[in-house]
Amino acid sequence: MNMEKIEKAFGIVLSHVHALESHLATHFYEALIEQNASYTGNNAFPDLALDQEALRDLHLTKQEWQKVYQFALIKGAKEMHLQVNHQLTPDAIGYIVNFMIETLYTAPELSILELGSGTGNLAETILTGIQDKTIAYTGFEVDDLMIDLAASIADVMQTNAKFLQIDAVRPQVIDPVDLLVSDLPIGYYPDDAIASRSILASQVEHTYAHHLLMAQGVKYLKSDAYAIFIAPSNLLSSDQSDLLKSWLKDYARVAAVITLPEDIFTANNQKAIFILQKCAQGKAPFVFPLVSLTDPLVVKAFMEQFRLNMV
């Protein structure tokens, strides 16, 4: 990647977004959607000096565009003070997910479903980072702003990503997929009537949305396929975890638990990567404390152990 081109492109995109924010009296992400539409020729603002040709002349690769948008999304999240569930999945975690996918799946074609696709950053990290497979990607997201943003980014990058506005807790009729991924939105699911249809439903309080998403998502998997969840590190010991563990006994096994560095999360938002396999109970899960995402020796040791234990 050419960092000089990326920095120049980010500067142009940022200046356009700020101009559109002022012109349309809107917020950062909505202005970014309009910037993307203007770039692809679907909208025009003749009274604004938006130099889209300067962007096109940079001839950015998909990987370079992905980095530009990562910077833009981080900038927007700070300006808009977004809630935690709308924050993008960090690229460092995305790269680990890519490694897991490439290790677990050797076939040249792969269908992926993401629950709670948000800004689409994890989707684009996967689609631009895994280049030896033909990937059919679908993202379910309930928030209309996030859907519009992710779709507009995919249009600019010309990646094979399809985003659908769907409450992923509610059952959908789809063909089974090879892989499920989700940086799970954390919190209680607000509709007790819908939650009550799940075997994970709590009888004493609102049910955790991330538990419901896990159970619903596994239903979409092919037999023996994997689900990669980025979830609270205390997933198996927190409130309502007895319900979750009871469900796991009948529907999936915990294939791996990878704890993530504490310094990349806030104190109350520590996360880990949980890999589930849709199959009968098998061997004990692979557990690895990934204490750094930047130390090459730590990352190399993790990759070696993951290959040995998961293949």
BAZA-318003 format. One record per residue: x, y, z of N, C-alpha, C, CB in turn; residue in one letter. Coordinates in pm, whole numbers, padded with zeros to 5 digits, always signed. Last residue first. Glycine has a CB too. Example, Ala and Ser with C-alpha at 12.3 -4.5 7.8 and 13.67 -1.06 7.14 Angstrom:
BEGIN
+01285-00225+00708+01367-00106+00714+01290+00003+00787+01408-00060+00572S +01319-00569+00780+01230-00450+00780+01320-00330+00780+01131-00447+00905A 
//
This chain:
BEGIN
-00637-02729+01276-00641-02791+01142-00644-02944+01157-00518-02745+01056V -00608-02636+01533-00737-02617+01467-00747-02686+01331-00763-02471+01450M -00354-02670+01639-00469-02715+01716-00600-02715+01640-00484-02631+01837N -00170-02566+01457-00150-02698+01513-00275-02756+01576-00041-02694+01615L -00275-02308+01410-00267-02406+01301-00255-02548+01356-00148-02375+01209R -00239-02198+01667-00373-02207+01608-00375-02312+01498-00418-02070+01553F +00036-02200+01697-00044-02284+01785-00186-02302+01729-00050-02222+01926Q +00108-02013+01498+00161-02149+01496+00074-02243+01577+00304-02151+01548E -00028-01783+01586-00060-01843+01456-00012-01988+01448+00003-01761+01343M +00100-01733+01835-00043-01762+01827-00077-01834+01698-00125-01633+01838F +00359-01679+01748+00335-01793+01836+00188-01833+01834+00379-01761+01980A +00312-01445+01599+00362-01564+01533+00336-01688+01616+00512-01550+01505K +00230-01270+01804+00137-01303+01696+00181-01430+01624+00125-01187+01596V +00466-01260+01955+00342-01306+02017+00244-01351+01909+00279-01194+02103V +00645-01158+01768+00672-01287+01829+00546-01346+01891+00782-01274+01935L +00541-00902+01701+00549-01008+01599+00569-01147+01660+00661-00978+01503P +00313-00719+01871+00440-00787+01893+00449-00906+01796+00454-00835+02043D +00054-00637+01826+00160-00565+01757+00298-00629+01774+00166-00423+01807T -00128-00748+01984-00156-00758+01841-00046-00692+01758-00291-00695+01809L -00083-00938+02281-00045-00824+02197-00082-00853+02052+00107-00794+02209S -00184-01159+02406-00158-01041+02490-00115-00919+02410-00051-01074+02590V -00392-01395+02376-00322-01310+02279-00298-01174+02344-00405-01295+02145L -00405-01689+02520-00408-01548+02562-00326-01461+02467-00356-01533+02706P -00603-01949+02394-00475-01879+02380-00491-01734+02427-00424-01883+02233F -00736-02270+02366-00740-02144+02439-00603-02078+02431-00782-02166+02589V -00940-02493+02201-00808-02432+02199-00819-02294+02266-00751-02420+02052F -01166-02706+02387-01134-02591+02302-00988-02550+02310-01221-02474+02339P -01160-03068+02368-01158-02944+02446-01117-02827+02356-01061-02957+02565A -01349-03236+02107-01235-03216+02195-01244-03081+02266-01104-03225+02115K -01703-03218+02098-01580-03285+02060-01470-03257+02160-01536-03242+01922G -02055-03235+02048-01942-03200+02135-01820-03283+02097-01979-03223+02283Q -02161-03191+01706-02170-03252+01838-02046-03215+01919-02185-03407+01827A -02162-02862+01552-02146-03007+01551-02165-03059+01692-02007-03048+01496C -02058-02584+01451-02191-02645+01453-02177-02796+01438-02282-02586+01339K -01826-02431+01659-01847-02520+01545-01982-02587+01559-01734-02624+01534Q -01708-02106+01746-01798-02217+01767-01805-02301+01640-01938-02167+01807L -01468-01908+01884-01500-01983+01763-01588-02101+01802-01369-02032+01690I -01440-01591+02016-01492-01725+02042-01524-01790+01907-01620-01721+02134F -01222-01352+02123-01275-01417+02004-01315-01560+02040-01170-01416+01887I -01311-01099+02367-01232-01214+02322-01295-01266+02193-01227-01327+02433A -01299-00781+02541-01354-00878+02448-01255-00991+02419-01395-00810+02318K -01407-00536+02775-01307-00634+02735-01370-00743+02648-01239-00696+02859Q -01533-00308+02869-01568-00357+02736-01464-00457+02684-01582-00241+02638N -01464-00163+03086-01587-00241+03095-01627-00305+02962-01699-00155+03145N -01228-00031+03007-01227-00121+03122-01348-00212+03126-01221-00041+03249A -01189-00044+02646-01214+00026+02772-01233-00077+02883-01338+00121+02762T -00925-00210+02463-01065-00190+02500-01073-00104+02626-01135-00326+02523F -00663-00254+02430-00734-00205+02311-00883-00183+02339-00717-00302+02196I -00548-00359+02658-00526-00217+02631-00596-00165+02505-00379-00191+02620D -00589-00632+02673-00676-00545+02751-00665-00399+02709-00644-00558+02898E -00587-00837+02383-00516-00746+02474-00610-00650+02545-00411-00667+02397P -00813-01124+02400-00749-01012+02329-00684-00916+02428-00853-00938+02243L -00831-01479+02394-00846-01353+02467-00763-01246+02398-00802-01369+02617T -00991-01707+02215-00870-01625+02204-00893-01495+02279-00832-01598+02054I -01106-02023+02211-01126-01895+02280-00993-01821+02279-01179-01916+02428V -01259-02272+02005-01143-02191+02046-01190-02066+02119-01057-02153+01923A -01489-02427+01994-01367-02479+01932-01242-02401+01977-01379-02474+01780A -01755-02522+02161-01659-02412+02164-01526-02468+02114-01644-02351+02309V -02014-02667+01961-01904-02681+02057-01817-02556+02050-01820-02810+02027R -02375-02663+01951-02243-02627+01900-02137-02655+02007-02239-02479+01857A -02616-02771+02056-02613-02712+01923-02474-02681+01866-02691-02588+01925Y -02615-02871+02314-02700-02936+02215-02677-02888+02072-02844-02915+02252D -02444-02715+02464-02435-02861+02475-02510-02932+02363-02488-02906+02609K -02529-02451+02423-02410-02500+02354-02402-02652+02355-02286-02442+02417L -02743-02426+02604-02769-02428+02459-02650-02487+02383-02798-02286+02407W -02600-02418+02843-02696-02525+02821-02729-02539+02673-02824-02499+02903S -02462-02181+02806-02386-02307+02813-02478-02427+02793-02313-02318+02947K -02676-01997+02812-02591-02009+02694-02517-02142+02692-02490-01893+02689L -02774-02029+03070-02861-02054+02955-02779-02078+02829-02958-01936+02935L -02549-01949+03213-02598-02087+03229-02690-02125+03114-02673-02103+03365D -02525-01679+03156-02433-01772+03091-02475-01917+03106-02293-01754+03146S -02675-01489+03285-02742-01567+03180-02649-01665+03108-02803-01473+03078Q -02386-01301+03364-02528-01327+03385-02585-01398+03261-02605-01196+03414D -02076-01473+03267-02158-01357+03301-02302-01398+03332-02156-01255+03187S -01922-01675+03169-01933-01665+03316-02023-01550+03361-01796-01648+03377S -01884-01667+02903-01923-01795+02959-01932-01794+03111-01827-01900+02916L -01806-01398+02854-01926-01453+02792-01977-01579+02863-01899-01485+02647L -01604-01229+02927-01670-01306+03033-01798-01374+02983-01702-01215+03151N -01537-01092+02700-01445-01195+02745-01505-01282+02855-01316-01133+02794S -01795-01039+02462-01737-01008+02593-01650-01124+02643-01848-00978+02695P -01681-01119+02123-01781-01111+02228-01716-01074+02360-01857-01245+02241A -01679-01207+01803-01606-01117+01892-01706-01077+01999-01545-00990+01815I -01708-01529+01665-01774-01421+01738-01671-01339+01816-01881-01478+01833F -01740-01729+01400-01637-01651+01469-01706-01530+01532-01522-01607+01371I -01847-02052+01337-01889-01916+01364-01779-01847+01444-02026-01912+01442A -01814-02316+01091-01769-02237+01205-01839-02101+01214-01619-02217+01198Y -01975-02637+01013-01918-02505+00980-01890-02425+01108-02013-02427+00887A -02109-02870+01063-01964-02869+01091-01898-02735+01057-01896-02980+01012D -02366-02784+00837-02317-02876+00938-02164-02874+00944-02367-03019+00910S -02396-02430+00776-02392-02568+00731-02339-02656+00845-02303-02582+00603K -02580-02189+00969-02457-02255+00928-02482-02393+00869-02362-02266+01047L -02803-02076+01077-02778-02049+00936-02656-02123+00882-02760-01900+00915Y -02796-02132+01346-02898-02200+01265-02871-02183+01115-03037-02147+01299K -02614-01954+01444-02569-02092+01425-02669-02171+01340-02549-02161+01561V -02777-01723+01472-02675-01731+01369-02630-01873+01339-02557-01650+01408G -02932-01771+01697-02997-01758+01566-02895-01777+01455-03065-01622+01553Q -02733-01780+01897-02820-01895+01875-02886-01890+01737-02928-01901+01983A -02618-01522+01870-02536-01642+01856-02623-01763+01821-02456-01669+01986M -02837-01358+01922-02772-01353+01791-02687-01478+01767-02686-01227+01779L -02888-01417+02190-02989-01447+02089-02929-01450+01949-03102-01345+02095L -02654-01314+02307-02686-01456+02319-02785-01497+02210-02744-01488+02459H -02679-01044+02246-02567-01118+02188-02587-01269+02203-02435-01075+02255H -02903-00967+02394-02912-00969+02248-02799-01052+02187-02909-00828+02192A -03017-01125+02683-02903-01064+02615-02917-01078+02464-02772-01127+02663Y -03354-01053+02780-03252-01149+02737-03139-01076+02666-03314-01256+02645T -03482-00899+03077-03460-00897+02932-03346-00993+02898-03427-00752+02883H -03555-01146+03337-03517-01012+03289-03512-01015+03138-03380-00968+03349E -03641-01402+03394-03641-01305+03505-03606-01162+03460-03543-01348+03610V -03609-01585+03198-03742-01580+03260-03752-01471+03365-03775-01713+03322Q -03444-01541+02886-03442-01531+03033-03584-01520+03086-03357-01409+03079S -03404-01756+02612-03481-01649+02675-03471-01655+02827-03627-01656+02632A -03289-01955+02469-03199-01874+02552-03272-01764+02627-03090-01814+02466L -03471-02058+02304-03443-02137+02423-03346-02064+02516-03386-02273+02384I -03693-01801+02184-03562-01866+02187-03545-01947+02314-03450-01762+02175S -03924-01665+02216-03927-01777+02121-03796-01856+02122-03954-01725+01981R -03871-01446+02372-03930-01563+02437-03937-01685+02346-04069-01529+02485S -03791-01244+02198-03688-01319+02272-03744-01448+02331-03630-01233+02383A -04040-01145+02119-03954-01211+02021-03851-01298+02093-03884-01107+01931I -04123-01043+02367-04208-01137+02295-04127-01214+02191-04324-01064+02227A -03931-00856+02442-03941-00981+02517-04024-01086+02444-04000-00955+02655D -03730-00656+02281-03861-00715+02255-03870-00852+02324-03886-00729+02102D -03465-00568+02331-03578-00496+02389-03714-00564+02376-03586-00364+02328P -03188-00739+02457-03279-00730+02344-03411-00673+02394-03298-00870+02276Y -02911-00579+02618-03037-00652+02626-03118-00633+02498-03118-00604+02748Y -02572-00611+02486-02680-00548+02562-02804-00635+02563-02713-00411+02504G -02358-00565+02207-02377-00612+02344-02491-00537+02412-02248-00595+02426I -02305-00701+01889-02356-00587+01967-02398-00637+02104-02477-00517+01893P -02021-00893+01800-02155-00891+01855-02191-00760+01925-02170-01004+01953L -01902-00921+01517-01854-00844+01632-01982-00809+01706-01768-00713+01590D -01930-01224+01350-02002-01113+01413-01918-01052+01525-02137-01160+01468S -01976-01469+01094-01889-01381+01172-01974-01272+01235-01778-01319+01082V -02001-01796+00967-02071-01685+01031-01969-01602+01106-02183-01736+01127L -01968-01988+00673-01906-01921+00787-01995-01808+00836-01767-01866+00749L -02124-02106+00478-02002-02175+00521-01947-02118+00651-01896-02166+00413D -02486-02114+00520-02360-02052+00481-02242-02132+00537-02353-01907+00529V -02804-02212+00383-02698-02226+00483-02564-02174+00431-02683-02373+00525P -03021-01963+00247-02943-02084+00225-02834-02093+00332-02881-02086+00083D -03283-01831+00458-03167-01815+00371-03101-01952+00351-03065-01713+00432I -03522-01675+00619-03511-01791+00531-03396-01766+00433-03645-01818+00454V -03473-01576+00962-03480-01546+00819-03468-01676+00740-03367-01446+00778Q -03583-01479+01289-03543-01582+01192-03566-01539+01048-03619-01711+01219P -03443-01200+01459-03563-01262+01401-03522-01360+01293-03658-01155+01343R -03192-01104+01500-03248-01192+01602-03370-01266+01547-03285-01112+01728V -03137-00925+01300-03080-01059+01288-03128-01155+01396-02931-01050+01293A -03333-00728+01129-03311-00758+01270-03266-00903+01277-03441-00733+01357D -03196-00590+00835-03266-00701+00899-03232-00704+01047-03228-00836+00832I -03107-00471+00549-03159-00415+00674-03251-00518+00739-03235-00281+00650Q -02814-00607+00406-02960-00611+00417-03003-00554+00552-03012-00754+00400L -02555-00586+00173-02601-00550+00307-02754-00542+00308-02539-00415+00352F -02302-00752+00008-02446-00724+00007-02490-00700+00150-02527-00841-00059K -02006-00712-00174-02069-00713-00042-02216-00674-00055-01996-00616+00056A -01758-00718-00346-01875-00804-00356-01940-00817-00218-01838-00943-00413N -01652-00379-00405-01637-00512-00346-01769-00587-00353-01588-00501-00199T -01607-00114-00485-01645-00217-00582-01613-00357-00531-01574-00193-00716Q -01565+00107-00334-01456+00009-00338-01480-00101-00441-01438-00052-00202M -01811+00236-00371-01687+00302-00410-01575+00201-00429-01646+00408-00305V -01986+00040-00270-02002+00092-00407-01873+00157-00456-02117+00193-00414D -01902+00014-00007-01885-00100-00097-01898-00056-00243-01989-00209-00065A -01989+00263+00086-01846+00233+00084-01818+00117-00011-01796+00199+00227I -02264+00230+00067-02200+00335-00013-02050+00314-00022-02230+00473+00047S -02308+00023+00251-02336+00000+00109-02267+00104+00022-02487+00002+00084A -02239+00149+00492-02164+00032+00447-02184+00008+00297-02207-00093+00527A -02436+00356+00496-02294+00387+00499-02212+00270+00443-02249+00420+00641L -02678+00217+00498-02650+00311+00389-02500+00341+00381-02729+00441+00409D -02644+00072+00741-02665+00003+00614-02627+00094+00497-02812-00043+00600I -02628+00280+00929-02514+00192+00910-02524+00117+00777-02505+00092+01026M -02887+00389+00902-02770+00471+00873-02649+00383+00846-02741+00566+00990L -03053+00176+00984-03057+00221+00844-02937+00308+00808-03184+00297+00817D -02975-00109+01169-02968+00038+01168-02958+00090+01025-02849+00086+01251D -02955-00384+01144-03088-00326+01165-03089-00174+01150-03138-00363+01302V -02793-00598+00918-02780-00484+01009-02916-00416+01021-02672-00383+00957E -02615-00859+00775-02744-00820+00834-02719-00707+00932-02814-00943+00904F -02429-00908+00481-02433-00851+00615-02575-00818+00655-02346-00728+00623G -02270-01152+00285-02396-01084+00317-02389-01034+00460-02518-01180+00297T -02044-01250+00031-02064-01191+00164-02202-01125+00174-01953-01087+00193Y -01873-01485-00119-02009-01430-00126-02044-01382+00013-02114-01537-00179A -01550-01487-00243-01633-01478-00124-01768-01416-00157-01562-01396-00016I -01306-01677-00368-01423-01604-00413-01523-01606-00299-01484-01667-00545T -00971-01642-00247-01102-01706-00246-01206-01615-00310-01143-01742-00102K -00739-01507-00213-00729-01634-00283-00861-01711-00284-00622-01720-00220D -00757-01279-00061-00757-01262-00205-00752-01393-00284-00642-01177-00245Q -00852-01119+00206-00848-01258+00160-00864-01258+00009-00960-01346+00230I -00872-00840+00225-00757-00909+00282-00742-01053+00238-00765-00906+00430G -01109-00749+00122-00985-00699+00061-00862-00776+00109-00968-00551+00092T -01293-00889+00278-01302-00896+00132-01176-00846+00063-01421-00815+00085L -01220-00826+00546-01222-00963+00498-01212-00968+00346-01349-01035+00545I -01251-00550+00545-01122-00607+00586-01111-00750+00536-01106-00602+00740T -01518-00528+00478-01419-00486+00380-01280-00535+00415-01418-00334+00367E -01633-00632+00717-01661-00693+00586-01553-00657+00485-01797-00648+00535A -01543-00449+00906-01496-00587+00914-01519-00659+00780-01568-00662+01028L -01681-00218+00812-01535-00222+00814-01481-00363+00822-01483-00141+00932N -01952-00177+00813-01897-00259+00705-01747-00271+00707-01939-00203+00575G -02072-00053+01022-02016+00033+00918-01962-00045+00799-01908+00118+00975T -02279-00332+01087-02238-00197+01123-02189-00114+01006-02131-00202+01225G -02353-00599+01089-02239-00560+01005-02195-00416+01024-02274-00582+00861S -02497-00803+01239-02459-00673+01294-02339-00617+01220-02428-00684+01444G -02352-01095+01116-02463-01040+01192-02419-00910+01259-02515-01141+01298L -02252-01208+00803-02214-01129+00921-02340-01074+00986-02117-01014+00883E -02180-01495+00625-02287-01411+00677-02234-01340+00800-02414-01494+00711L -02018-01617+00339-02005-01560+00473-02127-01476+00505-01876-01476+00485I -01900-01878+00142-02014-01790+00170-02007-01747+00316-02150-01862+00139S -01634-01935-00077-01676-01927+00063-01794-01832+00076-01559-01880+00153L -01403-02120-00276-01524-02039-00265-01578-02046-00123-01631-02086-00365E -01181-02284-00249-01165-02157-00322-01287-02066-00315-01134-02185-00465P -01117-02422+00080-01189-02423-00048-01177-02286-00116-01338-02460-00026A -01014-02401+00332-00918-02410+00221-00986-02408+00084-00835-02536+00234T -01061-02263+00641-01128-02290+00513-01027-02288+00399-01241-02186+00487Y -00900-02210+00860-01012-02303+00878-01075-02346+00745-01117-02241+00966L -00715-02023+00764-00668-02148+00824-00779-02253+00827-00617-02122+00966T -00869-01812+00674-00781-01878+00578-00729-02012+00630-00663-01787+00544E -00993-01743+00919-01072-01789+00805-00985-01866+00707-01139-01670+00734I -00772-01659+01071-00853-01773+01115-00934-01830+00999-00948-01730+01229M -00688-01437+00922-00599-01551+00939-00677-01676+00980-00491-01520+01044F -00913-01271+00958-00874-01317+00824-00785-01441+00832-00802-01206+00747N -00894-01226+01233-01010-01299+01180-00978-01352+01041-01136-01207+01176V -00662-01074+01232-00662-01202+01303-00779-01289+01253-00673-01180+01458I -00756-00853+01093-00650-00932+01034-00639-01069+01100-00516-00857+01044Y -00947-00754+01276-00989-00802+01146-00885-00890+01079-01022-00686+01056G -00781-00662+01475-00865-00779+01504-00914-00838+01372-00985-00740+01594I -00670-00449+01334-00581-00551+01392-00658-00678+01425-00513-00497+01519A -00889-00287+01271-00825-00365+01165-00737-00476+01222-00743-00274+01076D -01165-00295+01500-01029-00254+01465-00967-00345+01360-00941-00251+01589P -01494-00241+01401-01402-00344+01447-01261-00306+01405-01441-00483+01388T -01639+00078+01492-01590-00018+01395-01498-00121+01460-01518+00053+01282L -01923+00130+01705-01782+00150+01676-01734+00043+01580-01698+00150+01805Q -02176+00077+01784-02161+00130+01649-02016+00161+01613-02245+00256+01634H -02160-00002+02047-02206-00100+01950-02196-00053+01806-02347-00137+01979N -02088+00237+02182-01989+00131+02162-02032+00033+02053-01965+00056+02292V -02216+00532+02017-02221+00430+02120-02126+00316+02082-02365+00378+02140Q -02026+00814+01895-02109+00695+01875-02105+00601+01994-02066+00621+01750L -01955+01089+01858-01966+01027+01991-02056+00904+01985-02022+01129+02094H -01899+01211+01624-02040+01185+01650-02065+01121+01787-02096+01097+01543M -01623+01228+01620-01700+01352+01607-01846+01331+01647-01693+01403+01463E -01551+00958+01642-01511+01053+01745-01597+01179+01740-01363+01089+01730K -01659+00853+01409-01703+00799+01538-01669+00894+01651-01640+00663+01563A -01513+00994+01212-01656+01015+01228-01707+00968+01362-01730+00947+01119G -01256+00884+01249-01278+01028+01264-01426+01057+01289-01230+01103+01139K -01313+00619+01184-01263+00651+01318-01286+00799+01347-01112+00617+01331I -01387+00652+00918-01485+00600+01015-01442+00629+01158-01504+00449+00996L -01147+00744+00803-01267+00828+00800-01369+00783+00904-01330+00825+00661A -00975+00526+00842-00944+00656+00902-01068+00744+00910-00834+00727+00821F -01117+00339+00686-01094+00314+00828-01064+00445+00900-00978+00213+00847Q -01102+00456+00435-01231+00453+00505-01215+00419+00652-01324+00352+00440Y -00830+00417+00381-00887+00552+00381-01017+00554+00461-00912+00601+00237V -00821+00137+00384-00748+00212+00486-00799+00356+00494-00597+00211+00457K -00975+00079+00160-01017+00029+00290-00949+00104+00403-00987-00121+00301Q -00822+00193-00042-00952+00251-00009-00997+00206+00129-01057+00212-00115W -00611+00009-00038-00586+00150-00002-00715+00222+00033-00515+00222-00117E -00740-00222-00123-00676-00220+00009-00649-00077+00056-00546-00299+00005Q -00818-00146-00377-00921-00174-00276-00862-00170-00136-00985-00310-00303K -00606+00130-00481-00645-00010-00481-00755-00030-00376-00522-00102-00451T -00659+00446-00640-00642+00367-00519-00682+00221-00541-00724+00427-00405L -00599+00656-00828-00608+00515-00865-00582+00424-00745-00508+00483-00978H -00586+00927-00818-00495+00855-00730-00494+00705-00759-00534+00880-00584L -00789+01023-00977-00654+01026-01033-00552+00954-00945-00610+01169-01055D -01006+01023-00806-00996+00919-00909-00855+00910-00966-01096+00948-01023R -00949+01252-00655-00955+01121-00591-00936+01010-00695-01089+01102-00516L -00967+01446-00850-00840+01432-00778-00834+01298-00706-00822+01547-00677A -01233+01422-00920-01131+01378-01016-00995+01362-00949-01121+01479-01132E -01370+01540-00714-01370+01393-00721-01265+01342-00820-01510+01343-00761Q -01369+01797-00549-01275+01756-00653-01266+01603-00658-01136+01818-00628D -01624+02005-00500-01583+01869-00463-01496+01812-00576-01707+01777-00437L -01727+02281-00431-01604+02247-00503-01553+02111-00455-01494+02356-00484A -02077+02318-00480-01964+02288-00392-01844+02246-00477-02001+02176-00290L -02275+02341-00660-02240+02464-00588-02128+02441-00488-02361+02519-00517D -02322+02088-00759-02250+02183-00844-02207+02311-00773-02336+02219-00960P -02319+01801-00649-02336+01927-00575-02259+02035-00651-02285+01914-00424F -02479+01493-00730-02387+01603-00764-02422+01726-00681-02394+01636-00915A -02485+01137-00748-02535+01263-00692-02434+01372-00726-02558+01252-00536N -02363+00924-00860-02507+00913-00835-02568+01042-00779-02533+00800-00740N -02092+00911-00894-02169+00974-00999-02318+00968-00980-02136+00914-01126G -01928+00826-00696-01972+00724-00791-02063+00779-00900-02043+00612-00718T -01902+01066-00553-01785+01006-00617-01826+00905-00724-01696+00938-00512Y -02158+01104-00450-02104+01201-00545-01986+01141-00622-02060+01329-00473S -02170+00890-00276-02264+00898-00388-02214+00994-00494-02403+00941-00338A -01970+00964-00094-01956+00841-00172-02048+00840-00294-01985+00719-00084N -02084+01197+00008-01956+01204-00061-01936+01080-00148-01840+01217+00041Q -02307+01088+00134-02327+01178+00020-02198+01194-00061-02377+01316+00068E -02174+00944+00336-02260+00873+00240-02280+00959+00115-02397+00839+00306I -02059+01159+00470-01972+01061+00405-02051+00979+00303-01905+00969+00510L -02286+01281+00574-02207+01354+00475-02112+01259+00401-02127+01467+00541A -02356+01085+00757-02448+01115+00647-02375+01190+00536-02568+01198+00699E -02132+01102+00926-02157+00979+00850-02254+01002+00735-02210+00871+00943Y -02147+01375+01030-02032+01324+00956-02067+01204+00869-01921+01286+01053F -02472+01536+00981-02360+01486+01059-02258+01415+00969-02410+01391+01168H -02588+01847+00825-02604+01708+00869-02480+01665+00946-02628+01614+00747T -02625+02066+00647-02660+02075+00789-02686+01935+00847-02785+02164+00809A -02527+02066+00396-02652+01992+00417-02702+01999+00560-02632+01848+00378L -02295+02221+00425-02391+02252+00319-02527+02188+00345-02337+02204+00184H -02157+02098+00635-02202+02237+00647-02312+02267+00548-02085+02333+00627S -02115+01842+00528-02176+01859+00661-02236+01998+00674-02073+01833+00773E -01975+01905+00295-02112+01854+00285-02186+01863+00418-02111+01709+00236L -01731+01984+00405-01806+02078+00320-01952+02035+00310-01744+02086+00180A -01657+01750+00533-01682+01869+00613-01761+01974+00534-01549+01928+00662H -01626+01583+00308-01725+01551+00411-01758+01674+00494-01674+01437+00501V -01413+01709+00173-01544+01697+00109-01653+01673+00213-01544+01583+00005H -01208+01673+00359-01248+01809+00322-01385+01809+00255-01144+01873+00228S -01196+01391+00363-01232+01465+00484-01277+01606+00451-01113+01469+00581L -01113+01333+00102-01242+01284+00151-01288+01365+00272-01234+01135+00186V -00858+01456+00109-00960+01501+00014-01099+01460+00062-00934+01444-00126I -00731+01308+00313-00743+01453+00323-00852+01509+00232-00611+01519+00291G -00737+01053+00202-00811+01079+00326-00832+01230+00344-00736+01021+00447F -00563+01090-00015-00704+01058-00038-00789+01088+00085-00719+00912-00078A -00323+01136+00122-00377+01239+00033-00526+01216+00009-00302+01242-00101K -00294+00892+00257-00304+01018+00333-00364+01129+00247-00166+01060+00386E -00272+00720+00036-00379+00703+00134-00401+00831+00213-00346+00587+00230I -00038+00809-00088-00166+00817-00159-00283+00808-00063-00176+00706-00264K +00140+00743+00117+00130+00882+00072-00002+00904-00003+00250+00918-00018E +00121+00468+00140+00067+00550+00248+00054+00697+00208+00156+00539+00371M +00038+00225-00067+00109+00353-00075+00049+00449+00027+00101+00412-00220N +00084-00121+00000+00000+00000+00000+00087+00125+00000-00094+00001+00122M 
//
